[in-house]
Amino acid sequence: MSFLIDPPLLLLPGLLEIGKVGNFYFELRRKLFHLFFGIFLIFILFYLGRMHLIIFLCIFLFLGGILIFVMQKGWKIPVAEWLEKTFERKNVRFPGYGAFWYVVGALLISILLSNAHEIAAAIVALAAGDSAATIFGILGTHPLPHNRRKTMEGSLAFFVFSLPACLFVGWMGIALAAVAAIVESLDTPVDDNLLIPFAAIIFFSSF
């Protein structure tokens, strides 16, 4: 998602602040994982099939749910703790918050859309578009008029990096990228990992 307004972090040595640089690289690490996991899901979709993707996501969600429950009970699991420290933001509602909703969003896409190419296009928006919005949103300096917590740079990056959806659904991918970018820019209490999938599902269901 497009992030909080900050001055540009790169190529401006006079404006560099350790905290901001650290936040940038932390988000870059998170979103690269976010992106590559999405690519992996598309790989499963086309090489193993939609049902295998649904099964994989269900298993992943089930095991992840167990890990979240165990960690909330205070149990120490080294791998889970490393993942939380490396990829999870501070002050989230529960361990693995972002990853949980990401998998739920991908699962909803896979279940509610039956066309593999539409599923892949929606995952592109979720994985690539949302990742780019966060990274470029951190660097952005122009707040959106309807949501000053996000930037024009982040929303534009979302649109541009969602355009590979055209590889799967043709020119319809441009409309999907635009719709998803607008929806992602809204100030809502719903996590982007759910908001973007719902937008894509409604978009494709409209045709």
Secondary structure, DSSP 8 states (H G I E B T S, - for coil): ---------SS-GGG--HHHHHHHHHHHHHHHHHHHHHHHHHHHHHHT-HHHHHHHHHHHHHHHHHHHHHHHTT---HHHHHHHHHH--TT-SSTTHHHHHHHHHHHHHHHH---HHHHHHHHHIIIIIHHHHHHHHHH---EETTEEEEEHHHHHHHHHHHGGGHHHHTTHHHHHHHHHHHHHHS--SS-HHHHHHHHHHHHHHT-
